[in-house]
Amino acid sequence: MIRPTDVTALEDYRIWIRYSDGSAGEVDLGHLAGRGVFAAWNDPQCFKDVRLGPAGAVAWGEDIELCPDALYMELTGKPLEELIRAVKLQAKRA
Protein backbone atom coordinates (compact mmCIF):
# COMPACT_ATOMS: atom_id res chain seq x y z
CA MET A 1 0.00 0.00 0.00
CA ILE A 2 1.15 3.52 -0.74
CA ARG A 3 1.04 5.34 2.60
CA PRO A 4 2.24 8.68 3.95
CA THR A 5 5.62 8.55 5.68
CA ASP A 6 5.91 12.20 6.74
CA VAL A 7 3.65 15.23 7.10
CA THR A 8 4.31 18.83 8.12
CA ALA A 9 1.97 21.80 8.50
CA LEU A 10 2.74 24.86 6.39
CA GLU A 11 1.24 28.35 6.27
CA ASP A 12 -2.23 29.09 4.89
CA TYR A 13 -3.72 25.65 5.63
CA ARG A 14 -1.28 23.75 3.45
CA ILE A 15 0.58 20.57 4.33
CA TRP A 16 3.74 19.03 2.95
CA ILE A 17 3.41 15.27 2.67
CA ARG A 18 5.67 12.42 1.51
CA TYR A 19 4.48 8.95 0.49
CA SER A 20 6.16 5.55 0.55
CA ASP A 21 6.55 5.57 -3.25
CA GLY A 22 8.63 8.78 -3.07
CA SER A 23 5.87 11.18 -4.12
CA ALA A 24 6.06 14.38 -2.09
CA GLY A 25 4.79 17.92 -2.14
CA GLU A 26 2.24 20.40 -0.89
CA VAL A 27 -1.52 19.96 -0.62
CA ASP A 28 -3.75 23.00 -0.04
CA LEU A 29 -6.50 22.34 2.51
CA GLY A 30 -7.73 25.94 2.66
CA HIS A 31 -11.12 24.99 1.20
CA LEU A 32 -11.81 22.99 4.38
CA ALA A 33 -10.71 25.59 6.94
CA GLY A 34 -13.42 26.96 9.20
CA ARG A 35 -16.09 24.48 8.02
CA GLY A 36 -17.63 21.93 10.40
CA VAL A 37 -14.98 20.07 12.40
CA PHE A 38 -12.32 22.01 10.52
CA ALA A 39 -13.29 25.12 12.52
CA ALA A 40 -10.77 23.72 15.02
CA TRP A 41 -8.07 24.95 12.64
CA ASN A 42 -9.06 28.52 13.56
CA ASP A 43 -6.60 27.89 16.40
CA PRO A 44 -3.28 28.01 14.52
CA GLN A 45 -1.69 25.57 16.98
CA CYS A 46 -4.32 22.95 16.15
CA PHE A 47 -3.37 22.99 12.46
CA LYS A 48 0.35 22.90 13.30
CA ASP A 49 -0.20 19.73 15.34
CA VAL A 50 -0.78 17.55 12.24
CA ARG A 51 0.38 13.95 12.55
CA LEU A 52 0.05 10.58 10.86
CA GLY A 53 -2.50 8.29 12.49
CA PRO A 54 -1.85 4.58 13.07
CA ALA A 55 -3.64 3.57 9.84
CA GLY A 56 -1.91 6.29 7.78
CA ALA A 57 -4.59 8.96 7.96
CA VAL A 58 -3.47 12.57 8.25
CA ALA A 59 -4.88 13.65 11.59
CA TRP A 60 -5.36 16.53 13.98
CA GLY A 61 -6.47 15.79 17.54
CA GLU A 62 -9.12 13.13 18.02
CA ASP A 63 -11.79 14.46 15.66
CA ILE A 64 -10.12 15.26 12.33
CA GLU A 65 -8.70 12.69 9.90
CA LEU A 66 -8.18 12.94 6.15
CA CYS A 67 -7.99 9.94 3.86
CA PRO A 68 -4.39 9.33 2.75
CA ASP A 69 -5.56 7.99 -0.64
CA ALA A 70 -7.56 11.14 -1.39
CA LEU A 71 -4.57 13.30 -0.44
CA TYR A 72 -2.31 11.15 -2.64
CA MET A 73 -4.60 11.67 -5.63
CA GLU A 74 -4.72 15.42 -4.92
CA LEU A 75 -0.93 15.57 -4.66
CA THR A 76 -0.11 13.50 -7.73
CA GLY A 77 -3.11 14.24 -9.92
CA LYS A 78 -3.48 10.49 -10.50
CA PRO A 79 -7.01 9.11 -10.89
CA LEU A 80 -8.39 6.46 -8.55
CA GLU A 81 -7.97 3.73 -11.17
CA GLU A 82 -4.22 4.38 -11.37
CA LEU A 83 -3.91 4.27 -7.58
CA ILE A 84 -5.71 0.92 -7.48
CA ARG A 85 -3.42 -0.48 -10.20
CA ALA A 86 -0.34 0.65 -8.24
CA VAL A 87 -1.59 -0.97 -5.04
CA LYS A 88 -2.33 -4.25 -6.85
CA LEU A 89 1.12 -4.20 -8.45
CA GLN A 90 2.77 -3.68 -5.06
CA ALA A 91 0.74 -6.56 -3.61
CA LYS A 92 1.94 -8.90 -6.37
CA ARG A 93 5.57 -7.96 -5.70
CA ALA A 94 5.26 -8.60 -1.95
HUCORKA-V882800 format. One record per residue. N is the residue number from 1. SS is DSSP state (~ for helix, > for strand, _ for the rest). OMEGA is omega in whole degrees, -180 to 180 (999 if undefined). Layout:
((N	SS	OMEGA) (N	SS	OMEGA))
This chain:
((1	_	175) (2	_	-176) (3	_	176) (4	>	177) (5	>	-179) (6	>	177) (7	>	-180) (8	>	176) (9	>	176) (10	_	177) (11	_	173) (12	_	176) (13	_	174) (14	>	173) (15	>	169) (16	>	-175) (17	>	176) (18	>	-180) (19	>	-177) (20	_	178) (21	_	179) (22	_	177) (23	_	-180) (24	>	176) (25	>	-176) (26	>	173) (27	>	179) (28	>	180) (29	_	-177) (30	_	-179) (31	_	179) (32	_	-172) (33	_	176) (34	_	-176) (35	_	177) (36	~	-179) (37	~	-179) (38	~	172) (39	~	177) (40	~	179) (41	~	174) (42	~	171) (43	_	-176) (44	~	-180) (45	~	178) (46	~	-179) (47	~	-180) (48	~	-177) (49	_	178) (50	_	180) (51	>	173) (52	>	178) (53	_	-177) (54	_	-180) (55	_	178) (56	_	178) (57	_	172) (58	>	-168) (59	>	173) (60	>	179) (61	_	-178) (62	_	-169) (63	_	-174) (64	>	174) (65	>	175) (66	>	-178) (67	_	-180) (68	~	179) (69	~	179) (70	~	178) (71	~	177) (72	~	179) (73	~	177) (74	~	-178) (75	~	-172) (76	~	-175) (77	_	-180) (78	_	177) (79	_	-179) (80	~	-178) (81	~	-180) (82	~	176) (83	~	179) (84	~	178) (85	~	-179) (86	~	179) (87	~	179) (88	~	179) (89	~	177) (90	~	-180) (91	~	179) (92	~	-180) (93	~	-176) (94	_	999))
